[in-house]
Amino acid sequence: MTSLTNPEKDRYNLTAPEVFANPYPTYRRILQQEPVYWNDFLGGWYLMRYQDVASAMQDKRISAKRAPISKLSQLEQQNVFPLLESLSKWMLFCDPPEHTRLRTLFNKAFTPNIIGSMAPSIHSLVDQLIDSIYERGNIDIIHDLAYPIPAIVIAQMLGANSEDYEQFKKWSSDLAKFFGLFRMDTEILTNAKKSLLEMKQYFQFILAQRRCQSQDDLISSLIFAQEKENSLSDEEILSNCVFLTFAGHETTTNLIANGLLALLANPSQMQKLKNDPSLITTAVEEFLRYDSPVQRQARITLTDLEINGQQIRTGQRLFLVIGAANRDPEQFFNPDKLDITRSQNPHLAFGKGTHFCLGASLARLEAQIAINTIVQRLPNLRLDTDQIEWYENPSLRGMKSMPVAFNF
């Protein structure tokens, strides 16, 4: 294993365990001292200010078409070529016009009417999951609720078997480790490649089925678009089904769990929500700002440019630190305080501009229903551990488990 980071070279040591556990004091220090700084061993510029991050997300001189990890040797790139080739088809890593074409077709599954119509089935799913564990009195929020809810929903949208969500979890976990990779690790790269190829094979089987017998799901509608307009290749369909499966539940799981953790750490806010469930709309926006499931995004510059006085060269990587931007005191009043009634909340958790999260409305709906139902149905909810273990992932912020107890 060859380290890509060195605490002596990274003066803020963003990969230290204590920073993964709570990155926000470190973010605040960087915001104050050096809001645009070059990290030599991680190979990129870190943007921490809200204005810089929001501007970079919309700047046409800054591209989303980048390799998910830098500093791979030629041999290592050859070994994981199928992984990198498939990821290059994800709309997340495309610029217009490719991004526009893909997003237009996939966006048909995420219209307000379609998402709104899903509310009753999501309510039913959450209630069923709670019913199945209610008499235990103690559960793991992530394993028992926060993971299955979005995993089952996205599987049903795509036309996959919702009972396979445990397999989705394994595949997605391997990809999440890859996206959080800050040092070279052959096992992580190998597992990510293997899981991505298995996911594509899984969806290839569904694709073949739907060509024989169409159903009311996203894959069937993509086949229709493909045959009518000849605007999608099989590779694009399969790669973006993998993307939606991964993105459609990995971050929503963490939104639900991180939001509940924030409430448990702020009992007065928990009580407000119990007393007035209608606050859930602003509450979820505040959870997204306060402890964003996506902590950073990467971009690459297409030309020389200047950001906050720093000269950025063509081809250099930018890390847009959403977690820091969402706690920027120049943008948010009292940013380190959780306030579920916060009305002015233009957070960047879903991005901004062309790459604004395709599934934002679905993630919001799932989190609103799940968190409100959990808060109302599990009385005297409390953490059942003295130590929360966080994934060591600088991009995706989530807990490995979240044991809680409650009265029944």
N, C-alpha and C positions, 0 to 999 in steps of 0.2 A: 504494500500500500504506500503510495506516495502522497504526502500531505500537500494540500493546495492552500493551506492557511498556516500562519505562524503567528502566535500571540505577540511576538516581538515586532513583527512587521505590521500587524493590525493593532493600532494603538487603542482601539475601542473594544477589541476582542469580542466581536459579535457572535462568535461560536462557542463562548463559554457556557457551561451548564446553567449558571445563575442568570444569564441573559435569556436563554431559552425559557427559563421558568418565568421571568418577568423582564421583557425587553424595554419597557417604557422609561425607566430611569436613565438607561443608556441612550435611548433615542433622544430624550430631553437634553442630555449633556451634549450630544452631537449637534442638535439643533442650535444650541447656544454657542458652541465653539467653532463648528466647521460644517455648516449645513450642506455643502457640496464637497465631498472629499474623495480622493483616489485611494483605493485599497489595492496594493500591488499584488498580493498573493491571491486575492479573489478576482483580480483582473477586471476592475470596473470602477466607475464613478457611482457613489451613493448620493441620491437626492433625498433630502429629509423634509424640506419645507413644503407646506401644502401647495403654495403657488407654483413651485418648481415641478412638483409631481403632477399636478393637474395640467399644467402647460405641456409637459412632456408627453402625456397621454394623448394629446390632441395635435401635436406638432408633426406635420408631414415630412419633416427632415429627420424624423426618428422612426425607425422601423421595428415592427414586431417580428419580422422574418429573421430569426436568429437561432443559432444552435442552443438547445436547452442547457448545455454545459460546455464550458470552454476548457482549454488546455488538455484535450484528448490527443494522444499521439496518433500517428497515421494508422498504426496497427490496431489500436483501441477503437478508432473510428470504423475500421473495416469489420472488427468483431461485432460491433453494435449497429452496423449499417441498416439492417432491417428496422430497427427501432427508430433511428434518426430519420430514415426515409418515410416511415409512416407518420411520425410526428410532424414532418414538414407539410403534411396534408391537413393537419388540424387547422381549423379556422383561427385558432388562437395564435398560430405562428404564420399567418398569411397577411399580406397587405392588399389593399384594393389594386386591381379589380377582382383578384381571386377571392379575397375575403368577402367582398360585396356579393358575388355570385353565390358562394356557399351559404352565407348568412341569410340571404333572401329566401333560399329554399328551406333551410332548417327553421327559419323564423315562423313558418306556417304552423308549427306545432306549439308555439308559445304566444299566440294572440291572447289578448285580454279575455275574450269570450271563452276560449278553450281552458285557460288557466282558472278562470272563475268557476267554470262548470265542474272542476275537479275538487272543489272544497268539500262537498258532502262525502265523497269517497275517502278523502284524507282524514276528515273527522272520524269516520267509521274505522279506518285503519288504526289511528291513534288510540281510540277507545278499545279496540280489540287487543292491541298490544298491552295496554295498561290492565285490562281485565285478566290477561294471562299471567300477570306477575303480581297482581294487587295484594293477594293474601300472604305474600312472602314477607312484606314489611321492610325489605332491603333489596336493592337492585343496583346494577351498574347502568347508569343513565345512557352511556354510549352504546354498550353491547345490546341492552334490552330495548332501547327506544330511539336514541338519536341516530344510530346507524341504520336500523331496519326501515325507518319511516321513509327517508329520501331514496334509499336503495330500491325499495319495492316500488315506489312511485315512478322513478325513472325507468325501471325495468318494464313496467306496464306501458308506459308511453312508447317505448321503443318496440315493444312486441316480444320482449324476452320473458322467460318464465320467472315470475317474482319469487318463486321458491328457491331460485339459484342465487339469492342475494349474498349468502355466505361465500360463495365462490367469487362473486364480484368483489367482496371485501378483500379477499386474498390478492386478487389481481390488482385492485386499486392501491392497496397498501404497498405493493412492489413498485408501482409507478410513483406514488407519493414519495417514497424514499429516494427514487431517482431524481425527482424534481427538487428535493431538499439536499442533494449531494453537494457538499462543500469540500470533500477530499476524494481522491480516487479510490474506488472500492470495486474490485472486479466482481465480487459476488452480487452487489447491488445492481451493477450494470447488466450482468447475466440474467438475474431474476426479472429485471424490468423488461428486457427483450423477450424472455420466455413468456411472461404474463401477457404482454401486448400481443404477441403472435397467437396465443391461446384465445384471447378475447376476439381477435379478428376471425379466427376459425369458428368460434361460437356464433358470431354474427353472420358469417358466411353461410352457415347452415340455415339460419332464419331467413336470410336473403333468398336462398334457393327455395325454401318453403313458400315464401310470400309471392314469388314469381309464379308458382303453381296455383296458389290460393290466396288472394289478397284479403287483408283484414283491416280493421279500423285502428291502425297504429302508424307510427312515424316511418318505419321502414317501408311499409306498403305505399305511403304517400311519396316517398323518395323514389321508389321504383316507377311510380306513375310519372313523376317529373322527368326521370331519366328517359323513359320511353317516349314521352311527349315532346320534350325539348332537346334531348341528347346533350344535356348540360351537366351531367354528373357521371363520373366513372365509378365502377365498383369499388376501386381503391379509396376514392374520396368518401363514398358512403360508409364503408367499413371503418376507415380511420376515424371518421367523425362520430360514428356510433360509439367507438371506444372512448373518444373524447367526452361525449355527453354522459356516458356511464360513469366515467371517472369524475368529471367536474360536477355532474348532476347530483352527486351525493357526498363526495369527500368534504367539500366546503360547507354544505348545509348541515352535515353531521356536527361539524365543529361550531357552526353558528348556534345551533340548538344547545349544545353542551356548554360552550363558552358563555352564552347568554344566561343559562341557569346558574352557572358558577358565579357570575357577576351579581345575580340577584341574591344568592346565598351569602355573598360577602357584603351585601348592602341590604340588611333586613328591612329598613324603612321603605326602600324601593320595592321589595317583594310585597310588603303589606299594601302599598299603593296599588299594585297590579291586582292583588287579591280583591281589594275593595272595589276596584273599577277595571274590569276586564277590557273595556273599550280602549284603555291606554296601550294595548298590545301593539298597535300600529306604530306609534312613536317609540315604544320600548324596543322593538326589533331594530328600528333604525339606529337607536342608541347602542344596542349590542354590536351592531355592525361597525360603528365608529369606535366604540370603547375598546373592543378586543377583536379586531377583524380576523376572520378565518384566513384571509390571504394577506400576508404581511409585506410581500414585495413582489414586483413584476420586473422582468428584464426587458430591455430594449437595446437596439444598436443604432448608432448614428450613421446617417447617409451622407453627411457633409460636416465640415468644421462648423462649430457653433460655440456660443458663449452662454453659460448658465450661471447666474449669480456671481459674475466676475471670474469664473474659471473657464479656461480655454479647453474645449472638448474637441478631440480630433476625429476625423472620419473613421468609421469602423470600430470605435471604442464602445464598450458595453456600459449601459446605464442600469443601475438598480433603483427602481422607483419604490421607495420604502413607504408603503401605504400606512403601515402601523404608526410610523412617525408623523406622517402628514395628518392623520386623523386625530392626533393629539397636539397639533400645532396651536399654541396660544394666540398666534396672530389671526387664526381663523375661527377658533372655538373658545368661547368663554368657559373658564374653569375646566380645561379639557381633561384633567385627571379625575374628575368627579362623574360618577354614573348618575344620569338624570333622565329617567324614562319619559319625562314630559318635555324634553328638549324639542323645541319647535323649529329652530333654525339649525338644520343638521345636514349640510351638503357634503356628507362623507364620501370617500373615494373607494369604499370597500368593493363596489362593483365595477370600478374603473370609470372612465369618462371618454366620450367621443366614440370613434368607430368601433372600438373593442369593448364598449360597455357590455357587461355580462348578459349573454343571450337568455339565461335562465333566471334573471334577477327576480322577476315577478313570481315565479314558481318557488324559489328559495324563500322569499318573503312570506308567501302563503303557508308553506310547510312550517316555517319557524313560528309564525303567529299562532297557528292551530296547535302545534306540538307544545310550545311553551305555555300557552294559556291553559291548555287541558291538563298538563302536568301540575302546574301551580294550583289549579282549582281542585284536582282530584286526589292529589297526594298530600294529605294534611301534615303539618309540622315537618316539612321536608328539610333534611339537614345532611351535610357531608358526613360520610361514615369512614373517614380516613384523616390522618394528620399530615399526609404527604401526597400531594398531587404530582404525578410524573408526566412531564411534557415530552412530546417527540422533539428530538434534536433536528429540527427542520426550519431553516431560516425563511422559507417561503410560505409554508402552510402551518398555521398555528393550531395545534390540537392536543388534547390529553390522550394518554394511552388507555386510561379508564377513569371512571368517575363514580365510585361507590357512594350511594346515598341510603339513608334510612328514612322511614316515615311512619306515622301512626295509621292504623286502619280500624 
